[in-house]
Amino acid sequence: MKIDVDFSQLKKAAARIARKESDFAVSLDQYRFTEVDTLLEDGIDVGIKELDFSTGIASYKGRQVLLYIPDHGSSLDKVIKDPTQGRRFHVSWCATMEDMLNKKRIDRYTATNDLSGNFTISGSRYYRGPVEQADVPLRVCMNCLRKLNYKGYRTTRNPSAIFQNFSIPEFFETYSSFFKFVPRSFRIDQQKYSEDWKDISRRARETVNYICQGCKIDLNSHRHILHVHHINGVKGDNSPANLKPLCADCHRKEPLHEHIHVNREDMEIITKLRKQQSTISSIDWEEVMADADPAIFGVLDLAKQQGWKMPELGFEPQNDKDEVLGMFEAAWPERRFAVVLLSEDKIDLPGWRIKTVEEVLESGF
């Protein structure tokens, strides 16, 4: 159910009081948790036809999920002692799942968005022993990482490091702009913040006039997107020197800052403001990656390895009347090629080739 509320009169009243109109947004869907969200934390048994891989990322009813097979047969004891011996969990439709489908061995999977890293598996400790359950930290499927080119998995000299250091919260955070709903476990633990955090946060943002101290965009018109980052990671340390206002995208890219969900609408606003305010730098690939939506990192890495020039982020194609038709996540105008997140973002632009992230990762440029 979507709630449509007209805030125009409230905005006018706020403008009269503050002498300056300020924009704000109310996003209910992102934090409205249904029975599905509750069940996904424990895991839901699903069939392959119930899952959606159209973005390249495994999803169930619009929620990003991890897929695993609980049944470990008589190997339970071995897996408990050494979780690396367990079945891999999947985050995408990869070569492994394709092979299982072709061999007609696709099992019924359990879908979960629990970010703890523990998976409830079942089996027996010896042949024909009683069925038991245990929570075990399974490992991610390498073919899934290869499919997504996650963190440059296909091109790096040390893919094993990406596999060994794989973080589920970081993975969810990377692809958050694909999904409308936030996992329940992404909710911030408010007990980690002081009771007067709202006031402290507001004052910190006011001090810098609502300008991101990372990418330097002015967020006065979209104040909800400006966060306050604790530099030393201690949320109880609210000394001015430890507080750094950052837009949501810059904040999530800080080291060890997981559980920050940036929805698609907010990421589009950030990208457009960076472009309008000329804060996007195309000096080198490192600068481009710093400004890009993490969801397209895999594509950008492949373009870089193929010797392509740096793309234009947030490219807005226009018709012959100079009307903006939409926005591409990344575009190479000289090649008349662009990348978008979803199929519905494609625009019929004569002479251009437009592919989704999934299409590029699946079949190349």
C-alpha positions as CSV (number, residue, x, y, z in Angstrom):
1,M,0.0,0.0,0.0
2,K,1.3,3.4,-0.9
3,I,0.5,6.5,1.2
4,D,0.3,9.7,-0.9
5,V,0.3,12.8,1.3
6,D,0.4,16.4,0.1
7,F,2.9,18.3,2.2
8,S,2.7,21.6,0.2
9,Q,0.9,23.6,2.8
10,L,3.3,22.3,5.5
11,K,6.3,23.4,3.4
12,K,4.8,26.9,2.9
13,A,4.3,27.2,6.6
14,A,7.8,26.1,7.3
15,A,9.1,28.6,4.7
16,R,7.3,31.5,6.4
17,I,8.8,30.6,9.8
18,A,12.3,29.8,8.6
19,R,12.4,32.5,5.9
20,K,13.9,29.9,3.7
21,E,12.1,27.0,2.1
22,S,13.6,23.6,2.9
23,D,12.8,20.4,1.1
24,F,12.3,17.2,3.0
25,A,11.2,13.7,2.1
26,V,9.2,11.0,4.0
27,S,10.0,7.5,2.9
28,L,7.7,5.0,4.5
29,D,8.1,2.0,2.3
30,Q,11.8,1.7,3.1
31,Y,11.2,1.2,6.8
32,R,7.8,-0.5,6.8
33,F,8.5,-4.1,7.7
34,T,5.9,-6.7,6.7
35,E,5.6,-10.4,7.6
36,V,7.9,-11.2,4.7
37,D,10.7,-9.1,6.2
38,T,10.3,-10.8,9.5
39,L,10.3,-14.3,8.0
40,L,13.4,-13.5,5.8
41,E,15.5,-13.0,8.9
42,D,14.9,-16.6,9.8
43,G,14.8,-17.8,6.2
44,I,12.0,-18.8,3.8
45,D,12.0,-21.9,1.6
46,V,11.6,-20.8,-2.0
47,G,11.6,-22.3,-5.4
48,I,13.7,-21.0,-8.3
49,K,10.7,-19.6,-10.1
50,E,9.8,-17.5,-7.0
51,L,13.2,-15.7,-7.2
52,D,14.1,-12.7,-9.3
53,F,17.6,-12.3,-10.9
54,S,16.8,-9.5,-13.4
55,T,19.2,-7.1,-11.7
56,G,21.9,-9.8,-11.4
57,I,21.4,-9.9,-7.7
58,A,19.2,-12.6,-6.0
59,S,15.9,-11.1,-4.8
60,Y,12.7,-12.3,-3.3
61,K,9.6,-10.1,-3.4
62,G,11.7,-7.0,-4.0
63,R,14.1,-7.8,-1.2
64,Q,17.8,-8.6,-1.7
65,V,18.5,-12.1,-0.3
66,L,21.1,-14.8,0.2
67,L,20.3,-18.3,-1.1
68,Y,21.5,-21.5,0.5
69,I,20.6,-25.2,0.8
70,P,20.2,-26.1,4.5
71,D,20.4,-29.9,4.1
72,H,24.0,-31.1,4.6
73,G,23.2,-34.8,4.9
74,S,25.6,-36.8,7.0
75,S,28.3,-34.0,6.7
76,L,26.8,-31.9,9.5
77,D,29.5,-32.7,12.1
78,K,32.3,-32.1,9.6
79,V,30.8,-28.7,8.6
80,I,30.3,-27.6,12.2
81,K,33.9,-28.3,12.9
82,D,35.0,-26.7,9.6
83,P,32.5,-24.4,8.0
84,T,34.6,-24.0,4.9
85,Q,33.4,-27.6,4.1
86,G,29.8,-26.5,3.9
87,R,27.7,-25.7,0.8
88,R,28.3,-22.2,-0.5
89,F,25.6,-19.6,-0.4
90,H,24.6,-17.7,-3.5
91,V,24.0,-14.0,-4.2
92,S,23.4,-14.2,-7.9
93,W,22.5,-16.5,-10.8
94,C,25.9,-17.9,-11.4
95,A,27.5,-20.7,-13.4
96,T,27.0,-23.1,-10.5
97,M,23.3,-22.6,-10.4
98,E,23.1,-22.7,-14.2
99,D,24.9,-26.0,-14.2
100,M,22.6,-27.4,-11.5
101,L,19.6,-26.3,-13.5
102,N,20.9,-28.0,-16.7
103,K,21.5,-31.2,-14.7
104,K,18.0,-30.9,-13.2
105,R,19.5,-30.9,-9.7
106,I,18.2,-27.5,-8.6
107,D,17.1,-27.9,-5.0
108,R,14.7,-25.8,-3.1
109,Y,16.7,-23.0,-1.5
110,T,16.2,-21.0,1.6
111,A,16.2,-17.3,1.1
112,T,17.4,-15.0,3.9
113,N,18.5,-11.4,4.5
114,D,20.0,-12.1,7.9
115,L,23.3,-10.2,7.8
116,S,25.0,-12.0,10.7
117,G,26.8,-14.5,8.5
118,N,25.3,-17.5,10.3
119,F,23.1,-20.0,8.4
120,T,20.8,-22.6,10.0
121,I,21.8,-25.9,8.4
122,S,20.5,-29.4,9.1
123,G,21.8,-33.0,8.8
124,S,23.1,-35.8,10.8
125,R,26.4,-36.2,12.6
126,Y,26.9,-39.7,11.1
127,Y,25.2,-42.0,8.6
128,R,21.5,-42.5,9.4
129,G,21.9,-40.5,12.6
130,P,19.1,-38.2,13.9
131,V,18.5,-35.0,12.0
132,E,19.9,-32.0,13.9
133,Q,20.3,-28.3,13.2
134,A,23.2,-25.9,13.7
135,D,24.1,-22.3,12.9
136,V,27.2,-22.2,10.8
137,P,29.1,-19.4,9.0
138,L,28.9,-20.6,5.4
139,R,31.1,-19.1,2.6
140,V,30.0,-17.2,-0.4
141,C,30.0,-18.8,-3.9
142,M,33.1,-17.8,-5.9
143,N,31.2,-18.1,-9.2
144,C,28.7,-15.5,-7.9
145,L,31.6,-13.1,-7.2
146,R,32.9,-13.7,-10.6
147,K,29.5,-13.2,-12.2
148,L,29.1,-9.8,-10.6
149,N,32.8,-8.9,-10.9
150,Y,32.4,-7.9,-7.2
151,K,35.2,-5.6,-6.2
152,G,37.0,-6.4,-9.5
153,Y,37.0,-10.2,-8.8
154,R,37.5,-11.0,-12.5
155,T,40.4,-8.7,-13.0
156,T,42.3,-8.6,-9.7
157,R,45.5,-10.6,-9.2
158,N,44.3,-11.8,-5.8
159,P,40.6,-12.9,-6.1
160,S,41.0,-15.1,-3.1
161,A,41.4,-12.0,-0.8
162,I,38.0,-10.8,-2.0
163,F,36.5,-14.2,-1.3
164,Q,38.2,-14.6,2.1
165,N,37.2,-11.1,3.3
166,F,33.7,-11.1,1.9
167,S,31.3,-9.2,4.2
168,I,27.5,-9.7,3.8
169,P,26.5,-6.3,5.2
170,E,29.0,-4.6,2.9
171,F,27.6,-6.6,-0.1
172,F,24.1,-5.6,0.7
173,E,25.2,-2.0,1.1
174,T,27.0,-2.1,-2.3
175,Y,23.8,-3.0,-4.2
176,S,21.3,-1.1,-2.0
177,S,20.2,1.2,-4.9
178,F,18.7,-1.8,-6.7
179,F,16.2,-2.4,-3.9
180,K,13.4,-0.4,-2.4
181,F,13.3,-2.2,1.0
182,V,15.8,-2.2,3.8
183,P,16.6,-5.5,5.6
184,R,15.3,-5.3,9.2
185,S,18.9,-5.9,10.5
186,F,20.0,-2.7,8.6
187,R,18.2,-0.6,11.2
188,I,20.5,1.5,13.2
189,D,20.9,0.5,16.8
190,Q,19.8,3.8,18.5
191,Q,21.3,2.7,21.8
192,K,24.7,3.3,20.4
193,Y,23.9,7.0,20.1
194,S,23.5,9.6,22.9
195,E,20.0,10.7,23.7
196,D,20.6,14.2,22.3
197,W,22.1,12.8,19.1
198,K,19.4,14.5,16.9
199,D,20.3,17.9,18.2
200,I,24.1,17.2,18.0
201,S,23.7,16.0,14.4
202,R,21.6,19.0,13.4
203,R,24.2,21.4,14.9
204,A,27.1,19.6,13.1
205,R,25.3,19.9,9.8
206,E,24.3,23.5,10.4
207,T,28.0,24.3,11.1
208,V,29.0,23.4,7.5
209,N,25.8,24.8,6.0
210,Y,24.6,21.4,5.0
211,I,27.5,20.8,2.6
212,C,29.0,17.3,2.4
213,Q,32.5,17.4,3.6
214,G,33.4,14.6,1.2
215,C,32.1,15.4,-2.3
216,K,31.2,19.0,-1.4
217,I,27.6,19.0,-2.7
218,D,25.2,21.5,-1.1
219,L,22.3,19.5,0.5
220,N,20.3,22.4,1.9
221,S,17.4,21.3,-0.3
222,H,17.8,17.6,0.7
223,R,18.9,17.7,4.3
224,H,17.8,14.1,5.0
225,I,20.6,12.9,2.8
226,L,23.3,14.5,4.9
227,H,24.6,12.2,7.6
228,V,27.1,12.9,10.4
229,H,30.0,10.5,10.4
230,H,31.9,9.6,13.6
231,I,35.5,9.7,12.4
232,N,36.9,7.3,15.0
233,G,33.9,5.0,14.8
234,V,32.9,5.6,18.4
235,K,29.2,6.7,18.3
236,G,29.4,8.0,21.8
237,D,32.2,10.4,21.1
238,N,30.4,13.5,19.9
239,S,33.3,15.9,20.2
240,P,33.3,18.4,17.3
241,A,36.6,17.1,16.0
242,N,35.1,13.6,15.7
243,L,32.0,14.7,13.7
244,K,32.1,15.0,9.9
245,P,29.0,15.7,7.9
246,L,28.8,13.4,4.8
247,C,26.2,12.7,2.2
248,A,24.8,9.2,2.5
249,D,27.0,7.9,-0.4
250,C,30.2,9.3,1.0
251,H,29.2,8.0,4.4
252,R,28.7,4.4,3.2
253,K,32.1,4.5,1.4
254,E,34.0,5.2,4.7
255,P,36.0,2.2,5.9
256,L,34.1,-0.3,8.2
257,H,30.8,1.6,7.6
258,E,28.4,-1.1,6.8
259,H,24.6,-1.2,7.3
260,I,24.1,2.1,5.5
261,H,21.4,1.7,2.9
262,V,21.2,4.3,0.2
263,N,18.0,3.9,-1.9
264,R,17.9,4.6,-5.5
265,E,16.0,7.9,-5.2
266,D,18.6,9.4,-2.9
267,M,21.5,8.2,-5.0
268,E,19.9,9.8,-8.1
269,I,19.6,13.1,-6.1
270,I,23.3,12.9,-5.0
271,T,24.5,12.1,-8.6
272,K,22.4,15.0,-10.1
273,L,23.6,17.5,-7.5
274,R,27.2,16.4,-8.0
275,K,26.8,17.0,-11.7
276,Q,24.9,20.3,-11.4
277,Q,27.3,21.7,-8.8
278,S,30.3,20.5,-10.8
279,T,31.8,18.4,-7.9
280,I,32.2,15.2,-10.0
281,S,35.8,14.8,-11.0
282,S,36.9,12.9,-14.1
283,I,40.6,13.4,-13.6
284,D,41.3,9.7,-13.1
285,W,39.5,6.4,-12.5
286,E,39.9,6.6,-8.8
287,E,37.9,9.9,-8.7
288,V,35.2,8.4,-10.9
289,M,34.8,5.4,-8.7
290,A,34.6,7.7,-5.6
291,D,31.6,9.4,-7.1
292,A,29.9,6.4,-8.8
293,D,27.1,4.3,-7.4
294,P,28.8,1.2,-5.9
295,A,26.2,-1.0,-7.8
296,I,28.0,-0.2,-11.1
297,F,31.6,-0.8,-9.8
298,G,31.8,-4.2,-11.5
299,V,30.9,-2.7,-14.9
300,L,33.3,0.3,-14.4
301,D,36.1,-2.1,-13.5
302,L,35.6,-4.1,-16.7
303,A,35.5,-0.9,-18.8
304,K,38.8,0.3,-17.2
305,Q,40.5,-3.0,-17.9
306,Q,39.4,-2.9,-21.5
307,G,41.1,0.5,-21.9
308,W,38.0,2.6,-22.1
309,K,38.1,6.3,-21.2
310,M,36.5,7.4,-18.0
311,P,32.6,7.6,-18.3
312,E,30.4,10.6,-17.6
313,L,28.4,9.8,-14.5
314,G,24.8,10.9,-14.2
315,F,24.5,11.5,-18.0
316,E,21.2,13.1,-18.9
317,P,20.2,12.4,-22.5
318,Q,18.1,15.0,-24.3
319,N,15.8,15.0,-27.3
320,D,16.0,17.5,-30.2
321,K,14.0,20.0,-28.0
322,D,16.7,19.9,-25.3
323,E,14.3,18.1,-23.0
324,V,16.0,15.8,-20.5
325,L,14.7,12.2,-21.1
326,G,16.1,10.5,-18.0
327,M,19.5,9.7,-16.5
328,F,22.1,7.0,-17.2
329,E,24.3,5.8,-14.3
330,A,27.3,6.0,-16.6
331,A,27.7,6.9,-20.3
332,W,30.5,7.1,-22.9
333,P,29.1,9.7,-25.3
334,E,31.9,9.2,-27.8
335,R,31.0,5.5,-28.0
336,R,27.2,6.2,-27.7
337,F,27.0,3.6,-25.0
338,A,25.4,3.9,-21.6
339,V,24.8,1.7,-18.5
340,V,21.6,1.8,-16.5
341,L,20.5,-0.1,-13.4
342,L,17.2,-1.6,-14.6
343,S,15.6,-2.4,-17.9
344,E,12.9,0.2,-17.3
345,D,15.6,2.9,-17.3
346,K,16.4,2.3,-20.9
347,I,15.5,5.0,-23.3
348,D,15.0,4.8,-27.1
349,L,17.9,7.0,-28.1
350,P,18.8,6.8,-31.8
351,G,22.3,5.6,-32.4
352,W,22.9,4.6,-28.8
353,R,23.4,1.2,-27.2
354,I,22.0,1.0,-23.7
355,K,22.6,-2.0,-21.4
356,T,21.7,-2.8,-17.8
357,V,24.4,-3.7,-15.3
358,E,23.2,-7.3,-15.5
359,E,23.5,-7.4,-19.3
360,V,27.0,-6.0,-19.3
361,L,28.2,-8.5,-16.7
362,E,26.5,-11.4,-18.5
363,S,27.6,-10.7,-22.1
364,G,30.0,-7.8,-22.1
365,F,29.8,-4.4,-23.7
